[in-house]
Amino acid sequence: MRLRRRLVRALHDGQELSVVRSWKVWFERNGAGAQVFGQQESVVVRAPNVVAPLAEVERTRPTDTLYPVTLNSAGLIVVHGPSIRDVDARKALAHATKLVAARDRPAEIKLLERRDLEQIAQQFSAFGESLPADLFFPSGRSLKQTRSLALPNGKRGSYTSTYQTSATRGRRWLKEARRAIVTNINGIERAASEAWSLEPI
C-alpha cells in the first residue's frame, strides 16, 4: 500500500512551505497485533528562500527511524520511531536566522521573517512528536487539544491542534486523516496542516 503525508505551513506574506512525502508500506502480523514496515518512495518540497534551510531538513532527512510501527490488536499505534530529530530542526533554525539577519531588508520585514522561522520550528516539533494513534485504522473521532510552549528569551507561546479521520468505505483502514495546528507566539498566529492518506498500489 502507499502512505502519503502532506504538510503545509503558512508564512507571513501569504507564501507556504509544503512537503509531500510517500512511502510504500506493508503489514506483518506481530502476536495479536501487527507491525507496519515502510520504504520512502518520494519527497517533494516547495519553499521560499527564507525558509530554505528548514525545507532542506525535510528534503534530506531519512525516515528509516519511523519504521517499523507497532500496532496493537485494535489497530492502534503503540510504538514508532521519531519522524524528525530535534537537533536537525535546531541547527536549521539557527542557520536560517543568520541568513535572515544578513539580508538587505527593512527591519520590520526581518522581524516577520524571524517570527516565521520560530513558528515553523515549533510546528516541526509539534508534528514530529508522535503519529496519531489511530492513523492506520481510524476511530472516526475528532480531537482538539491546546498546549503551552516553552520558548527562549522569555517569550510565551501555545499551539492548538485539531485532528479528524475517515476510513475507507467497506474497510477499516485509513482513507484520510487531517491534523491542523495553529501556533501563537507573543500574539502572532501561524497555521499549519497535515494530511495523510492510504491506498492500495
N, C-alpha and C positions, 0 to 999 in steps of 0.2 A: 504494500500500500504506500501511498505518498502522503506525507505530512507537510503542510505548508504553514509558515508563520510570516505575517506581515506586520511590521512595526512602522508607525508614523509619528513623528514628533514635530509639533508646530513651533516656528520661530517668531520673533517679534515683528518681522517685516512681512509676514504672510508666507514666507518660504517654508519648506518642510525638509526634514531628514527622514528618508524612508528606507527600509531594509526588508527585502523579500528573500526568504530562505526556504529551501525544500530539502527533505530527507526521504530516502527510501527506508521504510520501516517494516519490520516483521515481528510476529509474536511467537513466543515459545512457552510451553507450559512450564510452570515452576511450582510444584506442590499443588496447593489448592488455588493458586493464582497463576500469574504469567510474568514473563519478562519481555520488554519491548527493546529490540535492538534497532539501531539506526545508522545509516551512512549518508552523509551530506551529498546532495546532488548539485546544488547551485546556490549562489547568493548574488543578489543584485542590490547595490547601494546607490542611492541618489542623495546628494547633499550639496549645499552651497559651500564655498571655500572656507568660510569662517569656522565651520564645524568639521572640516576635513579630517583633522586628527582623530576626533571621536568616531567619525564614519569609518576611518581606517581600522579602528579596533573591531568594529562589526564585520568589516570586509575580510579581514585576515585571521580573526581568532578561530582556533579549532573548536569543533563542537563534539569531539570524541568523548569528552568527560561527561557529557549529558547522559550518555547511554552506558549500560543498559538501565532502563527504567523498570522498577519492580511494581507490579500490581497485586493487590490482594484479591480474595475470592469475589469481591463485589466490583472489581474492575477499577478500584481507586488507587492512585499512585501513593506508595508508601516510602519509596526510596528512589532518588535520582541524583545525578551528579550536578555540579554547578554549570550554569549556562554562560557565565562570564566571570572572569577573575576581577575582583575589586582593584587589584594592583594595576591592571591594564587600564581600567577606566580612570584611575587617579593620574597615571602618567600621561594619558591622552589629554585630560583636562588641564594639567599643568602646561603641557606643550601648546595647546590651543590658546590658553590665556596669554602666554608670551607672544604668540603671533598677533593676537588682538591688540596688545599693548604697543607692538611695533608698527602697526598700520597707521598710515597717514589719514586719519579720520577724525571728525569732531568728537570731543569728549563725551557728548551725550550719546552718540552712536556707539562708541566703545563701551559705555556703561550698559547699554541694551544688549550688546553682543556678549559681554561677560555674564549678564544675567541669563541669557540663552544657554550658555555653556554650563552654568551652575544647574539650571533646570534639567538639562539633558543628562548631566552626570547623575543627578538624583533619580531620574527616570530609568537610567541604566540599572541602578541598584534596585529600584522598586520592581522592575520587570525581571531582573536576574535573580531575585531572592529564591523563588520557587515556581514550579509549574503548578497550575491549578490541579487539585487532587482528582477531579473528575474529568480531566482533559480528554482521555480516550473513550470513556463511557459516561457521557454527561448525565447529571442528575436532573437537569432542566430547571434548577433553581436559580434565582437571581440573587447576587450577593453585593453588598456595599460595605466598605469599611474606610475609616479615616485614621491616619496615624500622624504623630508629630515627628519632625525631622530634627536631628541634632546637627547643626551647621557651625562652621568655623566663624571666628570674628564676632561672636555674639548675635549672629543672625537667627531669626526664627523662621520655621517653615512647617509645612504639613503636606500630606498628599491624601487624596481621596480616590479610592479605587472602586469601580463597578464591574461586575462580571456576569455575563449571560451566555447560555449554551443551548444547543439543539442537537438532537440525534438524527441520524439518517432514517428516513421513513421505512418501517418494517424491520429495522435493525437497531442494535443498541449502541453502535459505535458513533463517534463524533461526526456530525455534519459541519457545524461551525461553532466556534467559541469566540466571544469578543470581550476584551477587557479594556477599559478606559481608565486613565489616570490623569488627574489634574493636580499639579504641584503648585503650591503657594509659598513663595519666598519673599518675606517682607512686603506682603500685599500684592506681589506681581504673580499672576497666574499664567501657566502654560499647560497645554493639553497634549496628551499622547494617547495613542490607541494601539492595540494589539489584536490581531485576528488569526485564528488557527482554523485549518480545515484538514479533513482526512478523506481520501478517496482511493478506490481501487486503481491499480496501474493497468 
